[in-house]
């Protein structure tokens, strides 16, 4: 089947990209080229809200006395919020004030982003939705996505299963640090015969909790720029879900996203930042995330970001219509709160204490015969490599015999979420894991492969 031709609205957006940044137009998937935001009900309702001074019968909500109708059984649980505001529709791109406040937060926390020309963050239904939107715009069947081998399994569902792309992995680690040579090699080999690559980096990493050092981060960004200079168009997708949870275990690490470092660096390099309140504000179920574009051409970045913003709003409109108004409103209020920084600092210190305890216990000499700890320094998780056994066998045995749940992420890898362990639970967990491994080995446990 042939793809339908883009509509006139989509063609106009594509023409604007062709003038401002033809390399970004070439990065778009066929769906990305077809996407646009319709001049339909929403745009007509927006015009009516400004000019319909007598009657406004445009939007699909019910009103009373000019305010959205609501049921007390629903809204009585709201405190310090206007019920009418909470139940109304949100704009497809998100509440404007929220988007501006989130950008201010990004700039405070990412020095390299200051002074760069980047788009206004677009509200998403958390980071998974942002990943899917990035896929809509840039990923087509047969595209290659370069990604470390320690990865969140949902990337495969999002990009391989749904969109038909191929994840090409490289080993995350070389010794105790980031595998720079493997990354550079993966970029070069994956680019052969291709004009475009998608590169997906997730720091702090899920499942390992690893963040590169500042020097490693610079090397990563320079490698991407060099590949772009060589003619490869690169969409660098930066999954910053666990941003801010930096503990510097074993040495100092980066404390900002690669997004600011990569933005405005080269015309062939488009940075896409995915972050949100999900993890950072302990608001997992609110599903409030953000997608931000960092175009490569500084001089036309505003125009490129505007076009991509319009296309993303079209993707949101056609998929979920808009992100929850109530969730956005709660995050907006939190961002404006005078106590939010202290609250987040307390959250960070709680997790830092757990991470430090895990780091000490997991590396204890008495456990060396049972596992090898992958380097970790940040985030919610750590991972270890089981010695001489299949991780799935260990997981099932630990669950059945000890009532302890872990996640098997590979043939020999187990992920431990220390984010949900109290300090006093950490050492008993690792002791039980050690016993389980040794018991299985004594029973002739089977090695991976």
N, C-alpha and C positions, 0 to 999 in steps of 0.2 A: 504494500500500500504506500502511496505517495503522501507526504505530509501536506496539509492544506496550506495555501498561500497566506502570508501575514495580512491582517486587515490594514486599512489605510492608517489607522492610529498606530499600529505596530510599525508600519513602514516609516512613519514620520519619526518615531523614536529611534529607529535604526539609522535613518538619515542623519539625525543629530549625533549619534555615536560615530558614524562614518566620518563626520567633519571633526569632531572633538578628539576621538581616539579610535582610529580604525582597527587597531590591534585588539581593543576590548570587544568591538563588534565581532571580530573573528573568534573570540573566546566563547561566544554564546552558543548554547545548544540550539537545535531547531526549535524546541519549545521556547527557549529564551528569546529567540528572534520573533516568535509569534506573540509573546506576552505584551499586554498593554493594560492600562487602567481605563475602563469604559467611561464614556461620557453619557451615562445613563441615569439611573435613579439617584445614585449618590451625588453626582455632580449637579443634577437638577435640584435635588433637595438642598444642596449647599447654596445654590443661587437663590432658592426660595427663602432660606433662612435669613438672607440679607435683604431681600426686596419684597417678600410677601407680607405687607404690613396689615392686610385685612384678614385673610385666611391662608393657612398653610396645610394643604392636604396632600403632602408628597411622601412623607416617610412612613415606613411600615411599623409604627408603634401606636399604642393607644395612649391618649392624653386626657388629663383632667385639669382644667384651668391653666392650660398651657404647659403643664409639667407631665413627664411620663407617669402613667398609671402604675401603681404597684400594690402588692398585697401585703398587709401588715404581718401576715404569717411568715412572709419571707424577709421583709425589711426590719422587723423588730429586733433582729439579732445584730444589726449594724449600730455601732456607737461612733459618735463624732463624724459621721458621714451623712451626706445628703442622700436619702434613699432614691430620689429621682435621678441623681447623678450616677449612682451605683448601678441602676438597672437599665440605663440608656445604652444605645450602641456606642462603641468606640470607633474612631476613624480607622480605616484599613491599615494605615501605617503606624497607628498608635496615638495616644494622647500627646499633643504637641509639648506640653509642659514637661511631661515625663521624659520624652525623648531629649529635651534640652538639658534636664537635670542629669540624665545618664551620661550625656556627653561631657558635662562638667566633671562628673565623677571619673570618667575615663582620663580626662586631661590631668586631673589631680594625681592620679595613681600611675600614669604612664608618661614620664618626662619626654620620651622620644616622640610622643604623639603631638606634643605642643608645637605649634607653628606649622604643622602639616595640614594640607587641604584634604579633609576627609568628609564623608557624608554624615548626615545626622543619623544616629542609631534608629533603626526601624524595630518596632515592637513585634516579637514573635511569641508563639506559644511554647516558650522555653527553647533550649538549644537544639533539641531533636528536630523541632519544626524549622529552626534556622538552617540546620544541615540539609533538610529536605528542600528548603527554598533555594539554597545555593546550588543544590543538584538540579532543580528545575531550570535555573538560569544557565548553568555552565556544563552540566554532565549529560553526555549522550551515550547510547549503547556503543560499546567498544572503546570508550575513553579509558585512559590509564590514570589511576590515582596512586601516587607514591606516598607510602605511609610506613612508619616503624612497625616491626613485627609484634611488639607489645601494644595491642590495640583493643579498644572497646568493641565488642562483638556487634553492636547495633550498626556500626559503619557498614558492615557487609549487607545487612538487610536494606539499609538506606540506599546504598550505591550499587552493589552488585545485584541484589535480588530485584529491587524496584526499578533500577535504571539501566541495568545491563553493563555497567562499567567493570573494570578489572582492577582489583587492589593488588599493587605490586609492592611487596614488603622488603625491608632491609633490616638487619639486626640493629635494635635500638642502642645496644651497648658495645663498646670496645673497652675491655677492662672495667674500670670503675667510672667511666664517663661516656658521653655521647659518641656514637660511632660516626664521626665526621667523614672518614674516608668511604665508609659504606654508603652514606647519604649521597655524597658527590657521585659515586659510581652508579647508584640507583638512578639519579637524575640523568646522567649521561646516557646510560643504557636504555632507559625508558623513553628518552627523547628521539632515539633513532627511528627515522621514518615517520615522525609525528611533528606536527606544528604546535600542539598544545599539550600541556600536562596540568593535572590538578595535583597539588601537594597538600596533604592534610597532616597538620601537626597539632598535638594535644598535650599542652603543658600547663599545670602539673598533669602528668600522664595518668590515665586510667587504663591499665590496672596497676602500674608500678609506683606511682607517686614520685616520679622523677621530673626535675626541672634542670635545664642546662645551667652551667655557670655563665657569667657575663661574657667571657671569652668564647665559650661554645655558642652562645646566642649570636654573637657577631659573626662567627664563622658560618653558622647556618644561613644567616641573612646574606652574607657575601656570596655564598655558594649559589643561592637562588638568583642573585643579581647577575653573577657571571653566566649562569645558564640562560637568563633572559637576554643578556648582551650577545650571546651566541645565536640568538634568533628564535629560541623556544618561547612561546607564549605561556605564561604560568599564572594559574589561579591558585594563590596560597590561602588555603582555608585554615584559620587558626581557631581551634576549639579551646576556648579559655574558660571552660565550665568551672574549674576549681581555682580560678584566679584569686590571688590574695593569701592563700594558705601556704605561705613560705616559711619553712622552719630552719633552713640552713644547716641541716644535719651533715656532718662531715666536711663542711666548708660553705662559703657564701655562694648563693645562686642568683640568677636573675630575679628581679622583683617587678618586672613589667612584661607586658605582652610583646611578642615579636611584631605585632601589628604596626606600632608607631615606627619601628625601625625599618619596616619594609615599605611603608606608604611613601608615594612620590619618589621612589628610587629609580624606576626605569619604566618606559612605556609598555614593555612586554610583561610587566609584573603587576598584577592586581591583588591586593590584600583584602581578605574578607574576615572580619572579626566576629566571633560568636561568643557572647557572654550573657550574664543575666543574674537576676535575683535568686534563681533556683537554689544554688549552693551558697552563694555569697551572703545572702540574707536569711539562710535557713528557711526558705519559702518554697520547698520542693513542689508542693501541690498547687501553688498559685500559677505555675507554668508561665512565668513572665521572663522572657529573654529578649535579646537584642541582636540585630545583624547590622554591621557597619562596614561600609566600603572605603578602602584606601586606594584610590586610583594611582597609576604610575606617573602620569603627566600632571605635574603640579599646575601648569598654566590652564588646563582645561578640566581640572579635577571636579570643580563645582558642577559643571555641565554633565560630566560623566556620572557623577553620583546622583544627580537629579534624574537622569534617564533610567539608571538602574533602580532607583527608588520607585519610580513609576511602574516599572516592570514587576518589582517585588510586590507592590501593592496590588497589582493585577493577579499575581499568583496567590496572594493571601485572599483576595476577594473571591477568587474562583475555587479556593480550597476550603477555607473555614470562615470566610466573610470578614471576621475581625477577631482580635485577641480579647479575652475577657476584660470588660470595662472595670469590674470590681477589683480584679487582680492588679491591673495597671494603677488604679486609684490608690490601692494600699501601698504599692511600691513607691508611687509618687509621694505620698505622705511620709513614708519612711525616709526617703532621700532628703526631704525638707526638714526632718526632725533634728533637733540640736543634740540629741543623745545617740544618734545612729553610729557615730564613729567609736564611741566608748563601748557600745554594745557589741560591735563587730570585733573590737580589740579583745574583749573578754572571751568571745567565741573563739578567736584565734588562739589565745593563750591556753584555753582548755584543750584544744586539739594539738597544740604544740607539746603540751605535757604528755599526752598520749603517744604522740609520734616519737618523742625522745625515749619514753619508756620502752616502746616497741623496738626501737633501734638498739637499745642496750641489751634487751632480753634476747632478741632474735639472733644477735651476733655472739651470744655466749658460747664459749669453747665447747661446752658439753653437748651442744646441738650440732656440731660440725658434721657428725656422721649421718645426720638426718636430712640436712638441706643446705643449700647455698642461697644467701640473701641477695636479691637484685638491688643495686643502688637505689635508694629513695631518700627524699629530703623534703617532701611537700605533699599537699593534697589530703585525700581521705584514705588512701590505700598504700599497701606495700605488697610485694610479691616475692615468692621464693621458689627455688627449683628443688624439687624432691629428689633425693638420691636413690636411684635404683628401683623406683616404683612408678607406676602410672598415677598421675595426679587424681584422676577420676576414681581409681580404686581407693586411694587414701581418703578422698572426700566422702565416699559412701561409707567406708569403715568408721571414720571419725564421727559421722552423723549417726550411724546405727549403734555404735558401741559407746560413744561418749556424749551424744546429744549436742554436738558442736557443728555448726554450719560454716563452711568456707566455699569459695568459688574456684572450680577448676577452669583455668583459662587456656590451657594447652596440654600437650602430652605429659609434661612433667611440672607444670606451673600451677601454683595455688595463689589466689588473691585473698588477702585479709583486710577487711575494712576496719581499721582501728578507730575510725570516726564514730563507730557505734559500740565501742568497748570502754567500760569504766577502767580507771587505772588499776584497781585491784583485780580485774578480770584478765589482764594481759598476760602475766606470767603463768597462771594456771592454764590458759589456752595453749601457750607454746609448749608447756610441759606435757599436756595431753596429746598435742600433735606429735611430739617427739616419741611418746610411748606408742602411739598408734602406728607410726612408721616402723619403729623397731619390732613391734609385734607382727606386722605384716611381713617384714623381711625375714623374721624367724620362721614364718609359715611358708616361706618360699615365694614371696610376692613377685609378680612378673614385672620386668623392666619395660619402659616405653619402647614401642616399635617391635 
